[in-house]
C-alpha cells in the first residue's frame, strides 16, 4: 500500500494503483489518476465511472458486458474510452477495487 497526495488530498493506493478506500474518491482524484495512465477524462468517461461506482455500491459483479448493456455506452465505445483495458482502467479511475475478471 502506498499513500500519495492527489488533488490536494492524501489517498491510499494498492500496489497496482487502485484506491483502498472508495470514500477517498472524487472527480479531481479521478482526473489525476487518469493522467498517470495517459488518459484525459471527459463527460462520457464520468458517465461510465458513475455507473461503476453505483453498481459497486450495490454489490454487483462488474464485467465489460454489464457496462455494455447499461445503456450508457456499448462495448465498442467502452474500448474507445478506455483502450488497453477498459474495465481495469475505468474501475481504477472510479475509485473501486480491481474487478476479479481483470488480469
Secondary structure, 3 states (H helix, E strand, C coil): CEEEEECCEEEEECCCCCECCHHHCCHHHHHHHHHHCCCCCCHHHHHHHHHHHHHHHCCCCCCHHHHHCCCCCCHHHHHHHCCCCHHHHHHHHHCCCCCCCCC
